[in-house]
Amino acid sequence: MNYTGVREVEVVVVGAGQAGLAAAFHLRRVGYAPDRDFVVLDHSPRPGGAWQFRWPTLTYDKVHGMHALPGMGLTGADPLRPSSEVIGGYFDDYERTFGLRVHRPVSVTAVREGGGLPAWTKPVVARAGSVGALTGSVGALEGGRRLLVETLEGDYAARALINATGTWDRPFWPRIPGQEVFGGRQLHSAQYRGPEAFRAARVVVVGGGTSAVQQLLEIAPVAAATTWVTRRPPVFREGPFGEEQGRAAVALVEERVRQGLPPRSVVSVTGLPMTEAIRRGRESGVLERLPLFERLTPTGAVWGDGHTVEADVILYATGFRPALDHLAPLRLREPGGGIRMEGTRTLRDARVHLVGYGPSASTIGANRAGRAAAVSIRGMLTDDSQQAYGETELAGSLAS
């Protein structure tokens, strides 16, 4: 849908993955109507969030910890069907069931101050010594100012923004000496489409997360040789992961956010769940890990002790970083590189909420964050509207 002017809405939700859809659901629950009071903008071509881009051989039975969206469960899924199809179809049904009217593909290019100001936020001209002179203007109320959300399909002026852009669009590539001279193929796990492309190749997999392990276990049976390298020794988690352990893991991520540091993923502090496939991989030697090599050469990798491995492919399963470049004009980052938050609200701008970021970067965490953001925004906007109306009436009476 194209808009030639600036369209005013109460809330813009950026992103329609798990966190964005959960937020949209709860915005409806607190009384906002899609396409009237709020809009959901998603730059992906179809429903499914990042799941739609997962490799075809990642079947639904291999997915760890997919939590249902609020208000509608995911039942009857074929465990051998690609997870991209299962979850993509589920998200599509969810959007239709609750009438969320997601706009796609719409890319948000920037969010900045200003735009679409309603009449009650205009500056108040007041006599010296009056309430207006003391406060400067009614527009000084942060809840009154609007955010200008710039997109390739037209701009929106919003009183609040829920950012749910996730990490998929920012794969992290580590810088390693010799990358420019390596004669083989280098790719990120985001580009992985299945094991056939690695048949008869000598493959080095870099990274200690779930994707690294899943892709390595797929590649090993068809490759000529595989080598697994990680910066730190991987931690394999035995037994159930209960609520208490989950709270402890989230607390570690929250602490970094409170300090204004870039968040670690929740998975990075929970460890790798010991599945039967991982157990077999360890027993067979496929998951025998080496420390990260020192540099690449034209034909492979070299370690500090002189050990070498010949390689045709380097696969970087090195994770992702939050996709937040469009928020740069708001200057939300702290000197440490992260964004400090209270709940889902950013401390530098109370109108901006991040869901699926830091401690809420899990499917269950995204659901909870979506609800928290919707409830918080509803309260903030209701209070600000009442306060702005009252101060406008007061300033007008004093100026007359």
C-alpha positions as CSV (number, residue, x, y, z in Angstrom):
1,M,0.0,0.0,0.0
2,N,1.5,3.4,-1.0
3,Y,1.1,6.6,0.9
4,T,2.2,9.9,-0.7
5,G,2.0,12.0,2.5
6,V,2.7,11.4,6.2
7,R,0.1,9.2,7.8
8,E,-0.6,9.6,11.5
9,V,-1.0,6.6,13.7
10,E,-0.7,5.9,17.4
11,V,1.9,3.1,17.1
12,V,4.1,1.6,14.3
13,V,5.4,-1.9,14.7
14,V,8.5,-2.7,12.7
15,G,8.9,-6.4,12.0
16,A,6.4,-9.3,11.8
17,G,8.3,-12.2,13.3
18,Q,7.4,-13.7,16.6
19,A,8.0,-10.5,18.6
20,G,6.2,-8.2,16.1
21,L,3.1,-10.4,15.8
22,A,2.9,-10.9,19.6
23,A,3.1,-7.1,20.0
24,A,0.4,-6.6,17.4
25,F,-1.9,-9.1,19.0
26,H,-1.6,-7.4,22.4
27,L,-2.1,-3.9,20.8
28,R,-5.5,-5.2,19.6
29,R,-6.2,-6.6,23.1
30,V,-5.6,-3.2,24.7
31,G,-8.0,-1.5,22.3
32,Y,-6.0,-0.4,19.2
33,A,-7.3,-1.3,15.7
34,P,-4.9,-2.5,12.9
35,D,-4.5,0.1,10.1
36,R,-6.4,2.7,12.1
37,D,-4.5,3.1,15.4
38,F,-1.4,1.0,14.5
39,V,0.4,-0.5,11.5
40,V,2.7,-3.4,11.2
41,L,5.5,-3.0,8.7
42,D,7.5,-6.0,7.5
43,H,10.2,-5.9,4.9
44,S,10.1,-9.7,4.2
45,P,8.3,-10.9,1.1
46,R,5.9,-13.2,3.0
47,P,4.8,-14.3,6.5
48,G,7.2,-16.3,8.7
49,G,9.8,-13.9,10.1
50,A,13.3,-15.2,9.9
51,W,11.9,-18.7,9.8
52,Q,11.0,-18.4,6.1
53,F,14.8,-18.1,5.3
54,R,15.9,-21.3,7.2
55,W,17.5,-24.0,5.1
56,P,15.1,-26.7,3.7
57,T,16.7,-29.6,5.5
58,L,15.9,-28.0,8.9
59,T,12.8,-30.0,9.5
60,Y,10.3,-29.1,12.2
61,D,11.4,-32.0,14.5
62,K,14.9,-30.4,14.7
63,V,13.6,-27.0,16.0
64,H,14.4,-26.3,19.6
65,G,12.0,-24.4,21.8
66,M,9.5,-23.0,19.3
67,H,6.9,-21.3,21.5
68,A,3.3,-20.7,20.2
69,L,2.2,-17.2,19.5
70,P,-0.4,-15.8,22.0
71,G,-4.0,-16.7,21.4
72,M,-3.4,-19.5,18.9
73,G,-1.4,-22.7,19.2
74,L,0.6,-24.6,16.6
75,T,-0.8,-28.1,16.4
76,G,-0.8,-31.0,14.0
77,A,2.5,-30.0,12.2
78,D,4.3,-32.7,10.2
79,P,7.6,-33.1,12.1
80,L,9.4,-34.0,8.8
81,R,8.2,-30.9,6.9
82,P,10.7,-28.0,6.6
83,S,10.4,-25.7,9.5
84,S,10.3,-22.7,7.1
85,E,7.0,-24.1,5.7
86,V,5.5,-25.1,9.0
87,I,6.2,-21.9,10.8
88,G,5.6,-19.7,7.8
89,G,2.2,-21.2,7.3
90,Y,1.4,-20.8,11.0
91,F,2.4,-17.1,11.0
92,D,0.3,-16.6,7.9
93,D,-2.8,-18.2,9.5
94,Y,-2.1,-16.1,12.7
95,E,-2.1,-12.8,10.8
96,R,-5.3,-13.7,9.0
97,T,-7.1,-15.0,12.1
98,F,-6.5,-11.8,14.1
99,G,-6.7,-9.5,11.1
100,L,-3.3,-7.9,11.8
101,R,-3.1,-6.5,8.2
102,V,0.7,-6.6,7.9
103,H,2.1,-4.3,5.2
104,R,4.8,-6.1,3.2
105,P,7.2,-5.8,1.7
106,V,7.9,-2.5,3.4
107,S,11.4,-1.5,4.4
108,V,11.9,1.1,7.1
109,T,14.9,3.2,6.2
110,A,15.0,5.5,9.3
111,V,13.2,6.6,12.4
112,R,13.8,10.1,13.5
113,E,12.3,13.0,15.6
114,G,9.4,15.0,14.2
115,G,6.7,14.8,11.7
116,G,2.9,14.6,11.8
117,L,2.5,16.7,14.9
118,P,-1.2,17.1,16.0
119,A,-2.6,20.5,16.9
120,W,-2.3,20.0,20.7
121,T,1.5,19.6,20.5
122,K,2.1,23.0,18.9
123,P,4.1,25.5,21.1
124,V,2.0,27.7,23.4
125,V,2.7,31.4,23.3
126,A,2.4,32.7,27.0
127,R,3.0,35.8,28.9
128,A,6.1,36.1,31.1
129,G,5.5,34.5,34.4
130,S,2.7,32.3,33.1
131,V,2.6,28.5,33.2
132,G,3.4,28.4,29.5
133,A,6.5,30.5,30.0
134,L,7.7,28.1,32.7
135,T,7.2,25.0,30.7
136,G,8.2,26.4,27.3
137,S,5.5,24.6,25.4
138,V,3.0,21.8,25.6
139,G,5.0,20.2,22.9
140,A,7.8,19.6,25.4
141,L,5.8,16.6,26.6
142,E,7.6,13.6,25.2
143,G,4.4,11.7,24.7
144,G,3.2,14.6,22.5
145,R,6.0,14.6,20.1
146,R,5.8,12.2,17.2
147,L,8.4,9.9,15.6
148,L,8.8,10.1,11.9
149,V,9.0,6.6,10.5
150,E,10.5,6.7,7.0
151,T,9.8,3.9,4.6
152,L,10.1,3.2,0.9
153,E,6.3,3.1,0.7
154,G,5.6,6.4,2.5
155,D,6.1,7.9,5.9
156,Y,4.3,7.5,9.2
157,A,4.1,9.9,12.2
158,A,3.7,7.8,15.3
159,R,3.4,8.5,19.0
160,A,5.2,5.3,19.8
161,L,7.2,2.6,18.1
162,I,7.7,-1.1,18.8
163,N,10.8,-2.3,17.1
164,A,10.8,-6.1,16.4
165,T,13.4,-6.4,13.6
166,G,15.3,-9.3,15.1
167,T,18.8,-10.1,13.9
168,W,18.5,-12.1,10.6
169,D,19.5,-9.1,8.4
170,R,22.8,-8.6,10.2
171,P,24.9,-11.9,10.0
172,F,28.1,-11.5,11.9
173,W,31.3,-12.2,9.9
174,P,34.4,-12.4,12.1
175,R,37.6,-10.8,10.8
176,I,40.3,-13.3,10.6
177,P,43.8,-12.7,9.0
178,G,44.1,-14.3,5.6
179,Q,40.4,-14.3,4.6
180,E,41.3,-12.3,1.5
181,V,43.8,-14.9,0.3
182,F,41.9,-18.1,1.0
183,G,41.2,-19.8,-2.4
184,G,38.1,-21.7,-1.4
185,R,34.6,-20.7,-0.7
186,Q,33.6,-18.7,2.4
187,L,29.9,-18.3,3.4
188,H,27.8,-17.5,6.4
189,S,25.3,-19.9,7.9
190,A,22.5,-17.6,6.8
191,Q,23.4,-18.6,3.2
192,Y,23.4,-22.4,4.0
193,R,20.8,-24.2,1.9
194,G,21.6,-27.9,2.8
195,P,24.5,-30.4,2.8
196,E,24.6,-31.2,-1.0
197,A,26.6,-28.1,-1.8
198,F,29.4,-29.5,0.4
199,R,29.6,-33.0,-1.0
200,A,33.2,-34.3,-1.2
201,A,34.5,-31.0,0.1
202,R,36.8,-30.4,3.1
203,V,34.8,-28.1,5.3
204,V,35.7,-26.0,8.4
205,V,32.7,-24.9,10.4
206,V,33.4,-21.9,12.7
207,G,31.0,-21.2,15.6
208,G,29.7,-22.8,18.7
209,G,25.9,-22.3,18.6
210,T,22.9,-24.4,17.6
211,S,23.2,-23.6,13.9
212,A,26.8,-24.5,13.8
213,V,26.1,-27.9,15.3
214,Q,23.0,-28.6,13.2
215,Q,24.7,-27.7,9.9
216,L,27.9,-29.6,10.8
217,L,26.0,-32.7,11.6
218,E,24.2,-32.5,8.2
219,I,27.4,-31.8,6.3
220,A,29.6,-34.5,7.9
221,P,28.1,-37.5,6.1
222,V,28.6,-36.1,2.6
223,A,31.8,-34.1,3.1
224,A,35.3,-35.4,2.5
225,A,36.3,-34.1,5.9
226,T,35.0,-31.7,8.5
227,T,36.7,-29.6,11.2
228,W,34.8,-27.8,14.0
229,V,36.4,-24.7,15.5
230,T,35.0,-22.4,18.3
231,R,36.5,-19.4,20.2
232,R,35.4,-21.0,23.5
233,P,34.8,-24.6,24.5
234,P,31.1,-25.4,23.9
235,V,28.9,-26.2,26.9
236,F,26.5,-29.1,26.4
237,R,23.5,-29.0,28.7
238,E,22.2,-32.3,30.1
239,G,18.7,-32.7,31.5
240,P,15.6,-30.5,31.4
241,F,15.9,-26.7,31.2
242,G,13.4,-25.5,33.7
243,E,11.9,-22.1,34.6
244,E,14.5,-21.4,37.2
245,Q,17.4,-22.0,34.8
246,G,15.6,-19.9,32.2
247,R,15.2,-16.9,34.6
248,A,18.9,-17.2,35.5
249,A,19.9,-17.2,31.8
250,V,17.7,-14.2,31.0
251,A,19.2,-12.3,34.1
252,L,22.7,-12.6,32.6
253,V,21.5,-11.0,29.4
254,E,19.6,-8.3,31.2
255,E,22.6,-7.4,33.2
256,R,24.6,-6.5,30.1
257,V,21.7,-4.5,28.7
258,R,21.5,-2.5,32.1
259,Q,25.2,-1.7,31.7
260,G,24.6,-0.4,28.2
261,L,26.6,-3.2,26.5
262,P,25.6,-5.1,23.4
263,P,23.5,-8.1,24.5
264,R,24.6,-11.7,24.2
265,S,22.0,-14.0,22.9
266,V,19.9,-16.0,25.4
267,V,21.2,-19.2,23.7
268,S,24.8,-18.2,24.4
269,V,24.2,-18.4,28.1
270,T,22.0,-21.5,28.2
271,G,24.4,-23.9,26.5
272,L,23.6,-26.5,23.8
273,P,20.9,-29.0,24.7
274,M,22.2,-32.6,24.6
275,T,20.0,-34.2,21.9
276,E,20.5,-37.8,20.6
277,A,21.9,-36.4,17.4
278,I,24.5,-34.4,19.3
279,R,25.4,-37.4,21.5
280,R,26.0,-39.4,18.3
281,G,28.1,-36.6,16.8
282,R,30.3,-36.5,19.9
283,E,30.7,-40.2,20.0
284,S,31.7,-40.3,16.3
285,G,34.2,-37.5,16.6
286,V,32.3,-35.1,14.3
287,L,31.8,-32.7,17.3
288,E,35.4,-32.9,18.4
289,R,36.2,-29.2,18.7
290,L,39.4,-27.3,18.0
291,P,40.1,-23.7,19.1
292,L,39.8,-21.0,16.5
293,F,42.7,-21.0,14.0
294,E,45.2,-18.1,13.9
295,R,44.9,-17.3,10.1
296,L,43.8,-18.6,6.8
297,T,46.1,-19.5,3.9
298,P,45.3,-20.0,0.2
299,T,44.6,-23.7,1.0
300,G,43.3,-23.8,4.5
301,A,43.8,-22.8,8.1
302,V,46.8,-22.5,10.4
303,W,46.9,-22.6,14.2
304,G,49.5,-20.9,16.4
305,D,51.2,-24.2,17.2
306,G,51.8,-24.8,13.5
307,H,48.9,-27.3,13.1
308,T,47.3,-27.0,9.6
309,V,44.1,-28.1,8.0
310,E,43.5,-28.1,4.3
311,A,40.0,-26.8,3.4
312,D,37.8,-26.1,0.4
313,V,35.1,-24.3,2.4
314,I,34.9,-22.1,5.5
315,L,31.4,-21.9,6.9
316,Y,30.9,-19.2,9.5
317,A,28.1,-20.1,11.8
318,T,29.0,-17.1,13.9
319,G,25.6,-15.7,14.7
320,F,23.9,-12.4,14.1
321,R,23.6,-8.9,15.6
322,P,20.5,-6.8,16.2
323,A,19.2,-5.1,13.1
324,L,18.9,-1.5,14.5
325,D,20.5,0.7,11.9
326,H,17.2,2.5,11.1
327,L,17.1,3.7,14.7
328,A,20.5,5.5,14.5
329,P,19.0,9.0,14.1
330,L,17.5,8.7,17.6
331,R,20.9,8.1,19.2
332,L,19.7,5.4,21.5
333,R,23.1,3.7,22.0
334,E,25.2,4.1,25.1
335,P,29.0,4.6,25.0
336,G,29.4,0.8,25.5
337,G,27.6,0.1,22.2
338,G,24.3,-1.2,23.6
339,I,20.9,0.3,24.3
340,R,19.9,0.6,28.0
341,M,16.3,-0.4,28.7
342,E,13.7,-0.6,31.4
343,G,11.5,-3.5,30.5
344,T,11.0,-3.1,26.8
345,R,11.3,0.7,26.9
346,T,14.6,2.4,25.9
347,L,15.9,4.8,28.5
348,R,16.9,7.4,26.0
349,D,13.4,7.6,24.4
350,A,10.4,6.4,26.3
351,R,8.4,6.2,23.0
352,V,10.6,3.5,21.6
353,H,10.2,-0.2,22.7
354,L,12.5,-3.0,21.7
355,V,11.0,-6.5,21.6
356,G,12.9,-9.6,20.6
357,Y,16.1,-7.8,21.7
358,G,18.5,-8.9,24.4
359,P,16.6,-10.7,27.2
360,S,13.5,-11.2,25.0
361,A,15.4,-12.7,22.1
362,S,13.6,-16.1,22.4
363,T,10.2,-17.2,21.2
364,I,8.7,-17.2,24.7
365,G,10.6,-14.0,25.7
366,A,9.3,-12.3,22.5
367,N,5.7,-13.2,23.5
368,R,6.1,-11.7,26.9
369,A,7.9,-8.6,25.6
370,G,5.1,-8.0,23.0
371,R,2.5,-7.9,25.8
372,A,4.6,-5.7,28.1
373,A,5.3,-3.2,25.3
374,A,1.6,-2.9,24.3
375,V,0.4,-2.4,27.9
376,S,3.2,0.1,28.6
377,I,2.4,2.1,25.4
378,R,-1.3,2.1,26.1
379,G,-0.7,3.5,29.5
380,M,1.8,6.1,28.3
381,L,-0.3,7.4,25.5
382,T,-3.5,7.6,27.6
383,D,-1.7,9.5,30.3
384,D,0.0,11.9,27.9
385,S,-3.2,12.7,26.0
386,Q,-5.0,13.5,29.2
387,Q,-2.1,15.6,30.5
388,A,-1.6,17.5,27.2
389,Y,-5.3,18.3,27.1
390,G,-5.3,19.6,30.6
391,E,-2.2,21.7,30.2
392,T,-3.5,23.2,26.9
393,E,-6.7,24.3,28.6
394,L,-4.8,25.8,31.6
395,A,-2.3,27.6,29.4
396,G,-5.1,29.0,27.2
397,S,-7.0,30.3,30.2
398,L,-4.0,32.0,31.6
399,A,-3.1,33.6,28.3
400,S,-6.6,35.1,27.8
